[in-house]
Amino acid sequence: MTSTIEPTTIRPAAKPSWWDRQGDLIMRRPFNEWTFTHMNWIMPTEYVARSGPHLPLPLSPDPLDLTYRFDDRDHTLTDLHRHTNTTAFVVLHRGEIVHETYPGVFAGPRSRMQLFSISKSVTSMLIGIALADGAIGSVKDRVTDYRPDFRGTAFEESTLAELLDMTSGVGDAEVWDVPDSGIKRFEQAIMGGGDIAEVIRSAPRRTAPGERFNYSTFDAQILGWVLEAATGRSLATYAAERLWNHIGADRDAYFWLTRARPRTAIGGGSFNATARDIARLGLLMANDGVVAGQQVVPREWVRRSRGSDLPHLAVGALGASGYDHYGYANQWWTLGESSFNAFTGLGVHGQYLFVDPTADIVIVKCSAWPTQDDERRDLETITALRRVADHFA
């Protein structure tokens, strides 16, 4: 008698659903030109209401007929915008708009731009304000002083100072093209209704705290939660009361929120505002935290954001998770003496809030790069922004 063995059917692995891949789709060109100006159509939001006096930015337009040197060639700003997918570009000199252009298809002066990790720099400003208010005791306080649910995790002994400088030592490298990386699981939890706190609580310790820079959205997210716990207000409400109402903003800003309830803002990446209003934040930082004669962000906090004396945070010393032309301090990227003590907020896909206090220059550049990170596009952008600052200095 002959037995028959049925052949094994091998089924291909199931493809990720649209729901699983929505983060990738939102960020893909050319769709991201639309999504980066319409995040409030895609995600739940909480608005940062503008209720203070409006302070118009004076207009002194300049065609900025300058060139910058990159890759042994001279390029114009038009070249920069083409090479680096610029959507909005605003230059302030001495508090006046001297140059403004919106190459993006959906961008304009009233468009609220998705700023990604410039949000981290905004959260840092709010932490400085909360310290001055007395809501937060000290940067030496531990995360668990405000969020006891992080006891028993790798963040249990982390101080706010370590989170601010991204030296907590917790978590892997922030890699977007690895499906199961921490940052991809974080993104999927945000978009798909998962528990982002659990994703962060599960992050492993990799190095001793305070010894090595490792770029971490988790560190910034915890800072946002600490701020909310300390002030008893949501990130958006506190930002409206203590920051947005004082800068003379044109429009409400907003944070988009997680899909899962209780919904929470992403203090490390979900702030949206007009390019002009972001320039107002840069002007605040250029002016030692003062606007219209009022000290909004503590002067010492602004100075702390311009650079660190810690050797592992110096320009060129950040290691694998920072490019060689940057240092880091207080949720800002520093550029050192060679560029007039400039510093910048950065966001993936090419978002910049460049501040040069010596030249009295603020530059906002919003972009829609095809990838989250791009070292070449970043270096060309910084080269061009330095050249603009040099032009006015």
N, C-alpha and C positions, 0 to 999 in steps of 0.2 A: 504494500500500500504506500503510495507516495503522498507525503504531506506537502501542503502548500503554505509558504510563508508570505504573508501579505507584505508588500513593500511599504516601508515607512514613509509617511508623507512629511516632508520638511516644509514648514511654513515660514515665510520671511518674517522677520521681526516687525512688529507693528510700528508704523510710522507715527512720530509724535503728532498729536492732534493740533488743530489751529489754536485751541485753548492753551496748550503747552508751549506753543511757538509764538504767542502773540508779542512777547517782548522783542524777539528777533524781527518780526514783521514791522513793528512800530519804528524800529531803528534802521530799517533798510532804505537805501536810496532807490528811487526818488521820493518814496512815501514820506521819509522823515522830514522833508521840507514842509509838509503839511502837518504831520503829527507834532513836530517841535513847536508849532504855533497854535495847536489846538488840543493840548493835553486835557483841558477841562471838558472836551467832548468825549474823551476816552475813559477817564478815570474819575472816581469820586473826588471832590475837592472841598477845601475849606479856605475861604477868602481872607486875605489880609487887608482889612478895610482901610481905605484912606479917609480920614476925617479931619486931619489938621489943615492948616493954611497951605494953599498951593503956592510954591515958589518957582515961577517959570525960570528955565535956564536961558540966559541971553544967547542970541544967535549972532555969530560973526563968521559966516561961512568962508572957507578957504578951499580952493580946489586941490591943495596938497600935491602939487606937481613934483614929487620927489621920487627917487629910486633907492632901492636897497640892494646890497650885494649878497647873493646867495648862489652857491654852486658855481663860483667863478663867472657869474653873469649878473648884469644889472636888470632889475625887475621893477615895475610900477606897482602901485597899490591895486590897480585893475588886474594885474597878473596875480597878485596875492589872492584876490577874491576868487579868481577863476581856479587857481591851483588848490585852494583850500576850502572851496564850497561855502564861502561867506554868505550869510543871510542878512546880517545887520552889522553895521560898523559905525560907531559914534566916538568922536574924539573931543574931549574937553581940555581947554587950556585956560588956566586961571578962572575956572568956573564957567566959561563960555563954550558953547558948542561951536567949534571951529571947522568941523568936518562931520558929515553925516551921510550915509548911503545905505540903501536896503536892497542888495542884489537878490535876496530871496524872493521866490515867486509869491509867497503868502505873507511876507514881512513888511512892516511899515512902522511908523512912530507909535501907533497904538497897539501893535501886536505884542502880546505877552509871550516871551520866549522861554522855552524849556532850558533851564540853566544847569541841570545835572549837578555836578559837584561844586559849582560855585555856591550851592546851597550850604556846603560845609563851612565856607567862609562866613556866610550869613549867620549860621548857628553859632559860630565862634563869637561874632559880634554880640549876639544875644546873651551868651554865657558871660561875657565881660560886663554887660549891663546888669545881669542878675547878681554878679559879685558885688558891684557897686551898690545895688539895691539892698544887699544883705540877704537875699533869698538863698544864695549859695555861699557857704562859709569860706571856702578856700579851694584853690586848685589842688591842694594836697589831700582833700577829702577823697574817700573811696567811692566807687560806683555804688557799693552796697549800702552806703549811708543814705542813699536816696532810692535805690532800687534793690530791696532785700531779696527779690526773686532771683538775683544773680549770685546769691550764695551757693557754694558748691560747684560753680562753673570756673572756667579759666580766667574769668574777669573778676573773681572774688576780691583779689588784692589790688586790682588796678586803680590808680589814682586818676583824677580828672586831668592833671597835667600830662600824664602818659597818653591818655586818649587824645588830647589836644595836639600833641606832637606825633601821634601815630607810632608810639613806641610801647604799646601795651604788650607786645610779644605774642599776641593771640591771633590765630588764623593763618591760613595759607596765603600765598601770593594771589592778588586779585586778577584772575585770568578769565576773560570773557569767552574764549573759544573752547573751553573744556566743559562739556555738558554737566558734569557733576561737581564743578568747583563751587566753593562757598558762595561766591557772588551770583552764580547762575541759579543756585537753589534759592537764594534770597530773592532774586528777581522773579522766579517762578512762584514763590510764596506770595509776593506782593500782587502779582497779576492774577494768580489763580485761586486766591482765597485761602492760602496756607497760613501757618503761624510763623511770622518772621522772628518773633522773640525766641521761639524754639530753635530756629536755624542758628541764631546768634549764640544762644546758650550752649549749643553743641560744638562750637568752634574750639579746636584744640590749642593748647599752649605750645608754641614752637621755640621761643627764646625767653630769656629772663627779661622782666619788665625794665624799661628805661634804657636799654643798651643798644637797640638797633631799630632803624626806621623800617616799617613795613606798611605800605599804603593800605588803608583799611576803611571801607565804608561802614563796617560794623562798629568801629571806634566812634565814628561820627554819629551813627544812629543812636548809640547809647547816650551820647552827650545830649541829643535832642530829648530823649526820655528823661534824663536827669533834670534837664531844664523844666520840663512839664511837671515832674514830681515836686521840684523845689518851689515853683511859682504857683502851683495849683491851677495853671492855665494851659490851654493847648498851645502848641508852637505858633499857630497862626494868630491866636488872640494876643499872646505876649508880644509877638513881632509887630502887630498893629499898634498896640498901646505904647510900647517903649521904643520903637524904631520907626515904623512906617509913618506914623502921625507927625513925625518931627522933620522929615527930610523934604517936605514939599512935593510929594509924589504926584505924577500925572494921573495915575490909575490905581485901582485896587490891584494887589498882587494875589497869588494864591499858592498853596501847597496842594498837590494832589495826594490822595490817601490810598491806603491798602483797600483791596476789595473786601477782605475779611473784616468782620466786626469783632471787637470794637475797632473801628477804623483808626489808623494812626498816620500822621505825616511822616515822610521820609526826610528827616533832618539832614541826611547826607546826600540828597539828590532830587527832591521834588518841588523846589521853589521855581515859580514862573513869574516874570515881571517884564515890563517894557525895557528896551535897551536904554532909553533915557533914564528910567528910574534906577536901573542897575548902575548907570553912570553916577547918579546921585549918591549911591552907597560908596562908590569909589572916591567921590569928592569928599565925603565924610571922613574916609580913611586918610586921604591926602592932607586934610586939614586937622589932623590930630583929634578927630572925633567931634569936632565942633561944626554946627550948622546954625546960621543966623544968630550967632552969639551964644548959643546954648550947647553945653557939653552933653552930647547924646551917648557916645561911647567913651569910656574912660581913656584919658590920654595915655596912661601907662599900658593899657590893653592894646591900643593901636601900636605903640612902640614895640610891644612884645610880638606883634604880628609881622614886624618888618625884618626879623632875623633872630637867630638863636646863637648863643655862644657854645652850645654843645657840639663837639666835633663831629658826631655822627649825623648831625642835621645840617652841616655846612654844604655850600654849593659844591657839587661833585662827589659828595660822600654818602649819598643816600642808598647806593647799591642797586640791586636788580629792580626794585619797584619805583625807581625815580630816575629820570634822565640826568645826564651829567651836568647840564647847564642850570639845574635847580638845586636849591636847598629847601628846607621846610621849617615852619614855625607856626604854631597856633592855628592850624587849619588853613594856612596860606603857603604858597610856594614862593621862595625867595630867590633873588637873582644876584645879590652881592654888590660890592663896591663898583664893579666895572660898568654897571648900568644905572648909576645915580641912585643906588639903594632902592631900586624898584622891587615890587613884589606883585604877585598876581593870584587871583582865584582862577581855578581851572575846572572845566567839566568835560566829560567824554564827548566825542564827536565835534570837538573844536570850540568850546565856550571859554571866553577869557574876560576877566575883569582886571586889567593891567593898571597899576597905580605907581606913579613916579613922583613922590613928594618934592624932590629937588627941582625937577623940571616943571612941577605943577601941572602934570599931565594925567588924565584918566582916559583909558581906551576900553571900550566894550566891543568885543568881536563875538558874534554868535555865528554858528556854522552848522552844516549838516554833512559831516564827513560820512563816508560809506562804512567806516569801522569805528569802534569805540576809541581805540588808541592808534596813533600813527606818528612815530618819532620824527619822520621826515617832515610831515606837514606841521608838526609842532615846532620844530627848529626853524623852519621858514617863517612861521608866524611870529615867533619871539624875535627873530632877526629883524623883521619888518616893524614890529611894535617898538623895539629899541631905536630903530632909525627914525620913526616918527617923534619919539621923545627927544632924541638928539636934535632933530630939526628945530624944535621949539626951545630947547635948552641953550 
